[in-house]
């Protein structure tokens, strides 16, 4: 185990917080960095070195990386489809974070660097049918990614590749497919479909309303990866010799209507569905082809959607039962 601290950039976010928790449990020294005030972090752990920096700035990145030989970059301005479709400029600005972290990693002598990419890098013409056979890593080219967010991710992947080829920084890249679970965003406009639907069902159940609004016609397809699988995949990839970008997502594809079915079953309700065809809805069909990750890592995400949603629903329901539902419960140890 390295004597140097491990940097987790974006540690105040959903995935970053879970990664910090896991690394600490393994006995690692962790430097946790985020630009949000620490009281807004999704999870915060006293055992970590917790710092507040704006990683869009080069000097902040140098200060954050200095003394670390392993860097996990999970920092980005992002959210669910409702956010990324309406905030393309903000999403693109995240390129500054990866650029400056790469430069700082080279300058400070870091040996290994993880970049959190996204399935939004995949060509849109491969995602026009609901019966998506699963996106292969090669489907990112010829390039036609999600406008804004997807272009930033694809460009940053190339930067990682060239820093590896030109400067010898060992980079690893995972393309996340719809990560969900406890301690994730469930309101405020940045939440993704699983958390949003859990929240809407809980609200309908509590209010006695008998309906739920669904963005789109409900037939669009997705796969959703539970946070535990995400963290395990990150760590396996970081310790591997896989240098090319790789899918990190579940291959269990469902329609949005089927996702609502699962949440309704967990909640013990049946709601009338009102479809908002004018709301942001993203691509028509998206799922993860896990052939490469099985071949290279001998593993793939495997937590069943029903099981992961049950844990997520219970956590969101507990948060919404607080006397002040605008306050987030932060895990502090």
MIKOLMAR-403797 format. One record per atom (N, C-alpha, C): residue in three letters; y negated, z, x. Coordinates in steps of 0.2 Angstrom, whole numbers, plus 5000, padded with zeros to 4 digits. Layout:
N
ALAYZX;...
! end
This chain:
333
UNK500650005004;UNK500050005000;UNK499450005004;UNK498949965003;UNK498349955007;UNK497950025006;UNK497650035012;UNK497150095013;UNK496450085010;UNK496350015009;UNK495649995007;UNK495650004999;UNK495050014996;UNK495050014989;UNK495149944986;UNK495349934980;UNK495449874976;UNK494849864972;UNK494549804972;UNK493949794968;UNK494249764961;UNK494049794956;UNK494149764949;UNK493449754946;UNK493249684946;UNK492549664943;UNK492649654936;UNK492249674932;UNK492349674925;UNK492749734922;UNK492749784926;UNK493149844924;UNK492949884918;UNK492349864915;UNK492149894909;UNK492349854903;UNK492649804904;UNK492949764899;UNK493649784897;UNK493849744892;UNK494549764889;UNK495149754894;UNK495149694897;UNK495749684902;UNK495649724908;UNK494949724910;UNK494849754917;UNK494949834916;UNK494849864911;UNK494949934910;UNK495749944910;UNK496149904907;UNK496849914907;UNK497149904914;UNK496849854918;UNK497049844925;UNK496849904929;UNK496249934928;UNK496049994932;UNK496550054931;UNK496750064925;UNK497250114923;UNK497850104926;UNK498150044926;UNK498750024929;UNK498750034937;UNK498250014940;UNK498250024947;UNK498150094949;UNK497750134945;UNK497750204947;UNK498450234946;UNK498750214941;UNK499450244940;UNK499950234945;UNK499850174949;UNK500250154954;UNK500050194961;UNK499450234961;UNK499250264966;UNK498750234971;UNK498450174968;UNK497950134972;UNK497250164971;UNK496950154977;UNK496150174976;UNK495850114973;UNK495450124968;UNK495150074964;UNK494350084964;UNK494050024965;UNK493250024964;UNK493149984958;UNK492950014953;UNK492849984946;UNK492049964945;UNK491949904944;UNK491249874944;UNK491149844937;UNK490549854934;UNK490349814928;UNK489649824928;UNK489349774924;UNK488549774923;UNK488349814917;UNK488849834913;UNK488649874907;UNK488549944909;UNK488149984906;UNK488050054907;UNK488750084906;UNK488950134910;UNK489650154910;UNK489850194903;UNK489350214900;UNK489550244893;UNK489750184888;UNK489650124890;UNK489850074886;UNK490550034888;UNK490750064893;UNK491450034896;UNK491950054891;UNK492450004890;UNK492950014885;UNK493450074887;UNK493550074894;UNK493950134897;UNK493650144903;UNK493550214905;UNK493250234911;UNK493650294914;UNK493850284920;UNK494250334924;UNK493950374929;UNK493950434929;UNK493550474934;UNK493850464941;UNK494550444941;UNK494850444948;UNK494650374952;UNK494350334948;UNK494050274951;UNK493350284954;UNK493150234958;UNK492450234961;UNK492150194956;UNK491750214951;UNK491450184946;UNK490750164948;UNK490550094948;UNK489950074950;UNK489650024945;UNK488950024944;UNK488649974939;UNK488249924943;UNK488449864943;UNK488149814947;UNK488149754942;UNK487549714943;UNK487549644940;UNK487849594945;UNK488449574944;UNK488849534948;UNK488649454948;UNK488149444944;UNK487849374944;UNK487349374951;UNK487249424954;UNK486849424960;UNK487249434966;UNK487049394971;UNK487449394977;UNK487449454981;UNK486849484982;UNK486849554985;UNK487249604982;UNK487349604975;UNK487749654972;UNK488449644973;UNK488649574973;UNK489349564975;UNK489549584982;UNK489149574987;UNK489249594993;UNK489349674994;UNK488949704990;UNK488949784990;UNK489649804987;UNK489849764981;UNK490449784978;UNK491049764982;UNK491049714985;UNK491649694989;UNK491749724996;UNK491149744999;UNK491249775005;UNK491749835006;UNK492249825010;UNK492749875012;UNK493349865008;UNK493349815003;UNK493949794999;UNK494349735002;UNK494949735002;UNK495349685004;UNK495649644999;UNK495649674993;UNK495949634987;UNK495449644981;UNK495249584978;UNK494749574973;UNK495049544966;UNK494949574961;UNK495149554954;UNK494549534951;UNK494449474949;UNK493849454945;UNK493949434938;UNK493849484934;UNK493849484927;UNK493249484923;UNK492649474927;UNK492049484924;UNK491749414922;UNK491549414915;UNK491249354912;UNK490849374906;UNK490449334904;UNK490049344898;UNK490449304893;UNK490849334888;UNK491349294884;UNK491449334878;UNK491849304873;UNK492049334867;UNK492549284864;UNK492649294857;UNK493049254853;UNK492649184852;UNK493049144847;UNK492749084846;UNK492049084843;UNK491949134839;UNK491249144836;UNK490749154841;UNK490849184847;UNK490349184852;UNK490349124857;UNK490949104859;UNK490849044864;UNK490648984861;UNK490748974855;UNK490448914852;UNK489648914851;UNK489448974851;UNK488648974849;UNK488249004855;UNK488649014861;UNK488349044867;UNK488549004873;UNK488548934873;UNK488748894879;UNK488448914885;UNK487748914885;UNK487348934891;UNK487548994894;UNK487549054890;UNK487749114893;UNK488449114896;UNK488949074893;UNK489649074896;UNK489549034902;UNK489148984903;UNK489148944909;UNK488848984915;UNK488449034913;UNK488149074919;UNK488649114922;UNK489249124919;UNK489749164923;UNK489949134929;UNK489749064930;UNK489949034936;UNK489649074942;UNK489049104941;UNK488749144946;UNK489149194949;UNK489449234944;UNK489949284946;UNK490449264951;UNK490849214949;UNK491349194953;UNK491149164960;UNK490549124960;UNK490249094966;UNK490149154971;UNK489749204968;UNK489549254973;UNK490049304975;UNK490549314971;UNK491149354973;UNK491549324978;UNK491649254977;UNK492049214982;UNK491649224989;UNK490949204989;UNK490649214995;UNK490649284998;UNK490549334994;UNK490649404996;UNK491349414999;UNK491849394996;UNK492549404998;UNK492649375005;UNK492349315006;UNK492449275013;UNK492049315018;UNK491449335016;UNK490949375021;UNK491249435023;UNK491549475018;UNK491749545019;UNK492449545022;UNK492849495022;UNK493449485025;UNK494049505020;UNK493949505013;UNK494449515009;UNK495049465010;UNK495649485009;UNK496249445010;UNK496449405004;UNK496349434998;UNK496749404992;UNK496249414986;UNK496249364982;UNK495749364976;UNK496049334970;UNK495949374964;UNK496249344958;UNK495649324953;UNK495749264950;UNK495249244946;UNK495549234939;UNK495249264934;UNK495449264927;UNK495149194923;UNK495549144923;UNK495349084919;UNK495649094912;UNK495649034909;UNK495749034901;UNK496048974899;UNK496448974894;UNK496748914890;UNK496148864888;UNK495548894888;UNK495048844886;UNK494848794891;UNK495248794897;UNK495148734901;UNK495548674899;UNK495948684894;UNK496448624893;UNK496048574889;UNK496248504890;UNK495948454887;UNK496048454879;UNK495448444876;UNK495448454869;UNK495848404865;UNK495948344868;UNK496348294865;UNK497148314865;UNK497348364868;UNK497948394868;UNK498048444863;UNK497548464859;UNK497548514855;UNK497248494848;UNK497448434846;UNK497148414839;UNK497648424834;UNK498248434835;UNK498848444830;UNK499048514830;UNK499148544824;UNK499448614823;UNK500048624826;UNK500548574826;UNK501148574829;UNK501148564837;UNK500748614840;UNK500648604847;UNK501348624851;UNK501548574855;UNK502148594859;UNK502148644865;UNK501548664866;UNK501348704872;UNK501048674877;UNK500448704880;UNK500048664885;UNK500348684892;UNK500548624895;UNK500748634902;UNK500148634907;UNK500248664913;UNK499648674917;UNK499348604919;UNK499748554919;UNK499448484921;UNK499048454915;UNK499048484910;UNK498648464904;UNK497948474905;UNK497748514910;UNK496948524911;UNK496648464913;UNK497048414916;UNK496748354918;UNK497048294915;UNK496648234914;UNK495948224915;UNK495548274911;UNK494948304914;UNK494648354912;UNK494248344905;UNK494348384900;UNK494048384894;UNK494048454890;UNK493848504894;UNK493948574892;UNK493448594886;UNK493548654884;UNK493048684879;UNK492348674882;UNK491848654878;UNK491148644880;UNK490948714882;UNK490548714888;UNK490248784890;UNK490748824893;UNK491048864890;UNK491548914892;UNK492148884896;UNK492448834893;UNK492948804897;UNK492748764903;UNK492248734903;UNK491948694909;UNK491848744915;UNK491548804913;UNK491448854918;UNK492048874921;UNK492548894917;UNK493248914920;UNK493548864924;UNK493548794922;UNK493848744926;UNK493448734932;UNK492848734932;UNK492448734939;UNK492648784943;UNK492648844941;UNK492748904945;UNK493448904948;UNK493948874944;UNK494648864947;UNK494648824953;UNK494248774953;UNK494148724958;UNK493848764964;UNK493348804963;UNK493048844968;UNK493548884972;UNK493948924968;UNK494448964971;UNK494948924975;UNK495148864973;UNK495648824976;UNK495248804983;UNK494648784983;UNK494348754989;UNK494148814994;UNK494048874992;UNK493948934996;UNK494648944999;UNK495248934996;UNK495848944999;UNK495948895004;UNK495848835002;UNK496048775007;UNK495548775013;UNK494948795012;UNK494448785017;UNK494348845021;UNK494348905018;UNK494248965022;UNK494749015022;UNK495349005019;UNK495949045020;UNK495949105016;UNK495549105011;UNK495549165006;UNK496149155001;UNK496649195001;UNK497249184996;UNK496949194989;UNK496949144985;UNK496749144978;UNK497249134973;UNK497249174968;UNK497749164963;UNK497349164956;UNK497649114952;UNK497249094945;UNK497749104940;UNK497549144934;UNK497949144928;UNK497549114923;UNK497849074919;UNK497549044913;UNK497749094907;UNK497349134904;UNK497449184899;UNK497449144892;UNK497949164888;UNK498049134881;UNK497949194876;UNK497349204874;UNK497149254868;UNK497449324869;UNK497149364873;UNK497449434875;UNK497149474869;UNK497549524867;UNK497449574862;UNK497749634863;UNK497549684860;UNK497849754860;UNK497349814859;UNK497549874859;UNK497149934859;UNK496649924864;UNK496049954863;UNK495449964867;UNK495049894868;UNK495249844864;UNK494949784863;UNK494349784858;UNK493849734859;UNK493349724854;UNK493649704847;UNK493349744842;UNK493549724835;UNK493049714831;UNK492349714833;UNK491849704829;UNK491249684833;UNK490649664830;UNK490049644834;UNK489949574836;UNK490449534834;UNK490349454835;UNK490749434841;UNK491049474846;UNK491449444851;UNK492149454851;UNK492349484845;UNK493149494844;UNK493449434843;UNK494149434845;UNK494549374844;UNK494949384838;UNK495349334836;UNK495649334829;UNK496149394827;UNK496549414832;UNK496949474830;UNK496549534828;UNK496049554832;UNK495649614831;UNK495249604825;UNK494949544824;UNK494549524818;UNK494949534812;UNK495549504811;UNK495949504805;UNK496149584804;UNK496349614809;UNK496549684808;UNK495949724805;UNK495349714807;UNK494749744805;UNK494549724798;UNK494649664796;UNK494549634789;UNK495049664784;UNK495649674786;UNK496149694782;UNK496049774781;UNK495849804786;UNK495749884785;UNK495149894781;UNK494549854782;UNK493949854777;UNK494149844770;UNK494549794769;UNK494749774762;UNK495149824759;UNK495649854763;UNK496049914760;UNK495649974758;UNK495149994763;UNK494750054762;UNK494250044756;UNK493949984755;UNK493449974750;UNK493749954743;UNK494449934743;UNK494749914737;UNK494649844735;UNK494249804740;UNK494249734739;UNK494849704739;UNK494949644736;UNK495649614736;UNK495549544739;UNK495149534744;UNK495049474747;UNK494949484755;UNK495049424758;UNK494949424765;UNK494649354767;UNK494149354771;UNK493849284773;UNK494249264780;UNK494449204779;UNK494749174785;UNK494349114788;UNK494249114794;UNK493849054797;UNK494348994798;UNK494148934795;UNK494548874794;UNK495048874788;UNK495548834789;UNK495948834783;UNK496548874784;UNK496648914789;UNK497148954791;UNK497848924793;UNK497748854794;UNK498348814797;UNK498348804804;UNK497748824807;UNK497648814814;UNK498148864818;UNK498448844824;UNK498948874827;UNK498748904834;UNK499048964835;UNK498848994842;UNK499449034844;UNK499449054850;UNK499949104853;UNK499449164855;UNK499749224855;UNK499349284856;UNK499749334861;UNK499449354866;UNK499749394872;UNK499549464871;UNK500049514871;UNK499849584871;UNK499649604878;UNK499149654878;UNK498849674884;UNK499349694889;UNK499849734887;UNK500349754892;UNK500649694896;UNK500849644893;UNK501149584896;UNK500549554901;UNK499949554898;UNK499449524902;UNK499349554909;UNK499349624909;UNK499249664915;UNK499949654920;UNK500449654917;UNK501049644921;UNK501049574924;UNK500849524921;UNK500849454923;UNK500349444929;UNK499749484928;UNK499249484933;UNK499549504940;UNK499849564939;UNK500049594945;UNK500649554949;UNK501049534945;UNK501649484947;UNK501349424951;UNK500849394948;UNK500549334951;UNK500149354957;UNK499849414957;UNK499449424963;UNK499949444969;UNK500549464968;UNK500949474973;UNK501449414975;UNK501349364972;UNK501749304973;UNK501449254978;UNK501749194979;UNK501549144983;UNK501249084979;UNK501149094972;UNK500949044968;UNK500249034968;UNK500048974971;UNK499348964973;UNK499048914967;UNK499448884963;UNK499148834958;UNK498948884952;UNK498448854948;UNK498348894941;UNK499048894937;UNK499148954934;UNK499748964930;UNK499548994923;UNK499948964918;UNK499848994911;UNK500049074911;UNK499649114908;UNK499849184906;UNK499749194899;UNK500249184895;UNK500149184888;UNK500849184885;UNK500849204878;UNK501449204874;UNK501649134872;UNK502249124871;UNK502449054868;UNK502649064861;UNK502549124858;UNK502649134851;UNK502049104847;UNK502049044845;UNK501549014841;UNK501549034834;UNK500949044831;UNK500949064823;UNK500349024821;UNK500349014814;UNK499648994811;UNK499249054810;UNK498649044809;UNK498149104807;UNK498449134800;UNK498649094796;UNK498949124790;UNK499549164791;UNK499949144796;UNK500549194797;UNK500249254801;UNK499749254805;UNK499449314808;UNK499249354802;UNK498849334797;UNK498649374792;UNK499249404788;UNK499749364787;UNK500349394784;UNK500649454788;UNK500649454794;UNK500949504798;UNK500449564797;UNK499749554798;UNK499349614797;UNK499349644790;UNK499449604785;UNK499549624778;UNK500149664777;UNK500649644780;UNK501349684780;UNK501249754783;UNK500949754789;UNK500849814792;UNK500349864788;UNK499849834785;UNK499449874781;UNK499649894774;UNK500249854772;UNK500449864765;UNK500049844759;UNK499749784761;UNK499249754756;UNK499449684755;UNK499149654750;UNK499149584749;UNK498449564747;UNK498149514750;UNK497449504749;UNK497349424747;UNK496849414742;UNK496649344741;UNK496349314747;UNK496449254749;UNK496149224755;UNK495649174753;UNK495049184756;UNK494449144755;UNK494349114762;UNK494449044762;UNK494349004768;UNK493648984769;UNK493348994775;UNK492748974777;UNK492748914781;UNK492748854779;UNK492848794782;UNK492248774787;UNK491648814786;UNK491048804790;UNK491048844796;UNK491448894797;UNK491448944802;UNK491748914809;UNK491548944814;UNK491848924821;UNK492648934820;UNK493048884822;UNK493748884822;UNK494148854828;UNK493748824833;UNK494048804839;UNK494548744838;UNK495048734843;UNK495448684842;UNK495948694837;UNK496348634835;UNK496748634829;UNK497448674831;UNK497648664837;UNK498248694839;UNK498348714847;UNK498548774848;UNK498548794855;UNK499148844856;UNK499548834861;UNK500048874863;UNK500248864870;UNK500548914873;UNK500748914880;UNK501448894882;UNK501448844886;UNK502048814889;UNK502248864895;UNK502748904895;UNK502948954900;UNK503448924905;UNK503548864905;UNK504048834910;UNK503948854917;UNK503348844919;UNK503148854926;UNK503148934928;UNK502948974924;UNK502949044925;UNK503649074926;UNK504049044921;UNK504749064922;UNK505049044928;UNK504948984930;UNK505248954936;UNK504948994943;UNK504349004943;UNK504049034949;UNK504049114949;UNK503949144943;UNK503949214944;UNK504549254941;UNK505049204937;UNK505649234934;UNK505449284928;UNK504949264925;UNK504649314920;UNK504149274915;UNK504049304909;UNK503549274905;UNK503349324900;UNK502749324897;UNK502549374892;UNK503149374886;UNK503249434884;UNK503849444879;UNK503749494873;UNK503149524873;UNK503049574868;UNK503049544861;UNK503449554856;UNK503349514850;UNK502749524847;UNK502449474843;UNK501749484840;UNK501749534835;UNK502249544831;UNK502349594826;UNK502249664829;UNK502549674835;UNK502549744838;UNK501849754841;UNK501549704844;UNK500949714847;UNK500349724842;UNK500449684837;UNK499949694831;UNK499949764828;UNK500549794827;UNK500649854824;UNK500249904829;UNK500349904835;UNK499949954840;UNK499249944839;UNK499049874839;UNK498249864839;UNK497949884832;UNK498349874827;UNK498049894820;UNK497949964820;UNK498450004822;UNK498450074822;UNK497850104826;UNK497750074832;UNK497150094836;UNK496450074832;UNK496450014830;UNK495749994826;UNK495650034820;UNK496250054816;UNK496150094810;UNK495850164812;UNK496150194818;UNK495950254820;UNK495150254822;UNK494950204825;UNK494250194827;UNK493750194821;UNK494050154816;UNK493650144810;UNK493650204806;UNK494050254807;UNK494050314803;UNK493550364806;UNK493250354811;UNK492850404814;UNK492250404810;UNK491850464810;UNK491350474806;UNK490750424807;UNK490650404814;UNK490150354816;UNK490550294818;UNK490650244814;UNK491050194816;UNK490750144821;UNK490050154823;UNK489750114828;UNK489850144835;UNK490150204836;UNK490350234842;UNK491050214844;UNK491050184850;UNK491750174853;UNK492050234857;UNK492650244855;UNK493050304859;UNK493250274866;UNK492950304871;UNK493050284878;UNK493650324881;UNK494150294884;UNK494650334887;UNK494350354894;UNK494350424894;UNK494050454900;UNK494550504903;UNK494750494910;UNK495250534913;UNK494950564920;
! end
